[in-house]
Amino acid sequence: MEENNPAQLSALRAAQAIREGELTSEELVEACLTRIAEREEQIGAWKHLDEEFALRQAREADLAKREGKALGPLHGVPVGIKDVIDTADLPTENGSPLHAGRRPTEDAAVVSLLKSAGAVIMGKTVTTEFAVYHPGKTKNPHDPNRTPGGSSSGSAASVASNMVPAAVGSQTNGSTIRPASFCGVCGFKPTHGSISRYGMLPQSRPIDHVGLFARSVEDLAFLGDQVMVFDTRDPDMRPHAAPRLLDVAASEPPVAPRFAFVKTPVWKQAEEDAQAAFEELAERLGGEVVEEVELPEPFHSAIEWHQVILESNLARNFETEYERGKDQLSDLLRKMMERGKTYLAVDYTRAVEKVPVLNGLLGETFERFDAILTPPAPGQAPLGLGATGNPVFCTIWTLCGTPAVTLPLLEGADGMPIGVQLVGPKGDDARLLRTARWLESRLGG
Amino acid sequence: MEENNPAQLSALRAAQAIREGELTSEELVEACLTRIAEREEQIGAWKHLDEEFALRQAREADLAKREGKALGPLHGVPVGIKDVIDTADLPTENGSPLHAGRRPTEDAAVVSLLKSAGAVIMGKTVTTEFAVYHPGKTKNPHDPNRTPGGSSSGSAASVASNMVPAAVGSQTNGSTIRPASFCGVCGFKPTHGSISRYGMLPQSRPIDHVGLFARSVEDLAFLGDQVMVFDTRDPDMRPHAAPRLLDVAASEPPVAPRFAFVKTPVWKQAEEDAQAAFEELAERLGGEVVEEVELPEPFHSAIEWHQVILESNLARNFETEYERGKDQLSDLLRKMMERGKTYLAVDYTRAVEKVPVLNGLLGETFERFDAILTPPAPGQAPLGLGATGNPVFCTIWTLCGTPAVTLPLLEGADGMPIGVQLVGPKGDDARLLRTARWLESRLGG
């Protein structure tokens, strides 16, 4: 890819260039489309891409600028949207043949907000089946023999390969943080209930999150500022002040942050090279900055509680699909749903009630540390395209609904990227991104 | 009871008299305590009553007034609190020997709000076992051989017998509206999530409500204004503007209200005298004002969905009590819990998801009518003290979380009071009370 290709720009830099007249949205979208034309056959990041539709939005954005209209922060910048998030202009097929040809009449809240901010909706990115585990066509941009991770496979891969500067995904277990780590980009799962899920495929209300992908922490903050807006249509949202993520993330921490290195109860599932990379990272940052912290006993059951919630809700939310065509569901999903049908209401509600308990237990750690530092995945992207890798290192944080971010700071034995996951207390997304940016500038680039 | 006894005053009138120096709080509380001394042996409305504590609060209120301090709207007015709502100054035993001697360290949100408004916490009123069905000691003030209804038995009976002008209860099925109807007072179950349940015994989060008792609609509005305040500690609350219930309820409707007479799918369970009284009422109000409306088909399953939610949550919320001493639970509760343990998570979540669906279906009715007019109970308070009567006429509205109010406007075959229940759309509590006051002034007194 030649230097100074606009497709390489960050979303923030691209928006600035468009605003200042150094670049048109059409030039940017053209550059991204060219990049897609070069790489898509190998990577397969896109499910629905309508070049004309993307260019039309870009030309409208350029016209609005020439006419002196007010420009949104993302004016003219293309964003990819995971194909479980409704778009009125493009199909939304949820990664299943059972929803083939599905065409929403209304944009999801997050899409509306991006449009309001001036973004160009580039197209729909590949998801696994119903955002669960059965993979789509996408391959890892760093190695076509490896999974990009899932379920937001196309969103991660498209950002990693400079097809778009930013993309939206989702996370109900490890669907944003894991593919971001595998593809070597930044991923951000904000606090549960801080981005509206209205118009996003419901998988499991207590643990469904919208996720964001970009190539820098600054861009995650920039994107988050546009979409973390209260919406009564998401029953788990509470009004909150504008988070000012970018302002805070761009500022220097008042004192150097401290990290709790949390290996989690599943540390043994991490691969040797990843374990070594994390131990080394902790050493490199030094004892003043990083201290190992063990999660208290209840966290040992967190993965089980997450499973009860997730599978119960899969069984309920895809009931119609199961009845209509269970033979068109993957074996894996069918088995999860069949298990989900057997869970008892008391066990489900008990699991849901553990969420505030676990967050309470994290309080002490977050009093002493700015963020938890922990693996986003067991290691680098595994070989093979039949599965999307193990989400287990994300499960606790998804269950808790805490904000989590991953940065592509490490490398596996085969030179594949490995992310570093940082987790903060619920609601303090801005500070988490500030801490992440501190780490990024200390270790990155 | 002699005329001009302050114990007969409404809360609003009493507060005004205290504010204007016509009455001291001590005189009012003394009058209420005298009334209690006269009637308590027969009625048994109180679980915890500390005369000295009540009088001390009254004297402090009078001192504050003499010192020219700012006075809250309820300054010096005594209020009864159901014994499932935590009080730091008095025990809260939840109607079960398993919680005997329980002494909370903190006031429930609703108690704090009443205190902030200047109210005197008169004492704790009798509840059924864990606010479910197994009765406490309370008898109906109109006939000691009849149930006062439940679960807020003492709150209804104490207000009905002029022991306090107002009381707080709860409702998870028919626990406010039914005893209000049986005891001949006004009862109000505001919209789900409009009064904080922080510090109230959790029975079933999706359907637990705080309820209010008084002897006029005006007083319900006055009381509601003090306690319908956003509280982040109740996860089902959303911020809302102060409802200005009293202002709205005291105003005249711009046009005469229209009522949808809803017999509900359980009309056959209503007693003959009650059926006749309601038919007569509809006739008396006339076809311009009242029109019979049938609920659409999904409401036929509402009682089943309510049962799945309630019993699943009872099984979960009283798990510890069941393990610690199931022999100290009533047979009835034990059976509900044992059934509750068998429900599946998919059936539980499906039932919970029906709530917005049912409210959507009510939309059409509320476009055409100001309120639904419907029985609060199958008829007058039944004979016998071994049960608290049938809550089934409240179940649909509790499941939906719609505001409901009952007014003592009818009479049964034995001269016992029968209430008229009005139901409005979620969130429009003020208009419902205005409509109720219109009906009260048209038919009452």
Interface residues (C-beta under 8 A of the other chain):
Chain A: T232 R238 P239 V308 S312 N313 A315 R316 E319 G340 K341 T342 Y343 L344 A345 V346 D347 Y348 T349 R350 E353
Chain B: T232 R238 P239 V308 S312 N313 A315 R316 E319 G340 K341 T342 Y343 L344 A345 V346 D347 Y348 T349 R350 E353
